[in-house]
């Protein structure tokens, strides 16, 4: 397999929170319900959401940042082991197939007021 694309992004957590508070409905335009909530039903923390947003931005970068992709077509989820994973559908899956992406690698982090993500698209 070879690397098709790499994306990295950072999000300032307080700025991301302000955007969510300022723009009604933004969270639901960016995230699926299962991304917004923990498995036990509690709302996911803002640092975790900011890292997921950074991952979605990183996905777009790994795919060459094409126009027309939908945020909710890239879902960040966590395996039982705690490893973050990526599930793509719709517009994101179409672009990934066009480029020959077969697998994804995702790393999320947040510290000192900043969330970050790295995404590697492999084909």
LINDATA-V909540 format. One record per residue. N is the residue number from 1. PHI is phi as a letter, one per 20 degrees, with the letter a starting at -180 (none if undefined). PSI is psi in radians with two decimals (none if undefined). Layout:
N/PHI/PSI, N/PHI/PSI
This chain:
1/none/2.71, 2/c/2.78, 3/e/2.19, 4/e/-0.63, 5/a/2.68, 6/c/2.37, 7/c/2.53, 8/c/2.50, 9/b/2.68, 10/c/2.66, 11/c/2.21, 12/f/2.11, 13/f/-0.81, 14/f/-0.68, 15/f/-0.69, 16/f/-0.77, 17/g/-0.78, 18/g/-0.70, 19/f/-0.72, 20/f/-0.69, 21/f/-0.59, 22/f/-0.48, 23/d/1.72, 24/g/2.38, 25/n/-0.11, 26/f/-0.74, 27/g/-0.68, 28/f/-0.28, 29/e/-0.44, 30/e/-0.60, 31/c/2.60, 32/f/2.78, 33/g/-0.69, 34/f/-0.31, 35/e/-0.56, 36/f/-0.43, 37/c/2.60, 38/f/2.84, 39/g/-0.50, 40/e/0.04, 41/n/-0.24, 42/f/2.65, 43/f/2.34, 44/f/2.53, 45/f/2.71, 46/f/-0.63, 47/f/-0.71, 48/f/-0.71, 49/f/-0.70, 50/f/-0.68, 51/f/-0.67, 52/f/-0.67, 53/f/-0.76, 54/g/-0.65, 55/f/-0.70, 56/f/-0.69, 57/f/-0.71, 58/f/-0.62, 59/f/-0.82, 60/g/-0.74, 61/f/-0.71, 62/f/-0.46, 63/e/0.16, 64/n/0.23, 65/l/0.89, 66/f/2.63, 67/f/2.72, 68/n/0.05, 69/e/2.52, 70/e/2.33, 71/g/-0.71, 72/f/-0.01, 73/e/0.01, 74/c/1.91, 75/d/2.22, 76/e/2.17, 77/c/3.00, 78/c/2.27, 79/f/2.88, 80/g/-0.52, 81/f/-0.24, 82/n/-0.09, 83/f/2.22, 84/f/2.50, 85/c/2.93, 86/c/2.32, 87/c/2.18, 88/d/2.52, 89/b/3.09, 90/l/-2.20, 91/f/-0.64, 92/f/-0.75, 93/f/-0.66, 94/f/-0.80, 95/f/-0.72, 96/f/-0.73, 97/f/-0.70, 98/g/-0.65, 99/e/-0.19, 100/n/0.40, 101/f/2.27, 102/d/-0.46, 103/b/2.82, 104/c/2.57, 105/c/2.32, 106/c/2.37, 107/c/2.28, 108/d/2.58, 109/b/2.70, 110/b/2.35, 111/a/2.61, 112/l/0.65, 113/n/0.10, 114/c/2.39, 115/d/2.54, 116/b/2.79, 117/b/2.56, 118/c/2.35, 119/c/2.31, 120/d/2.21, 121/d/2.18, 122/d/2.50, 123/c/none
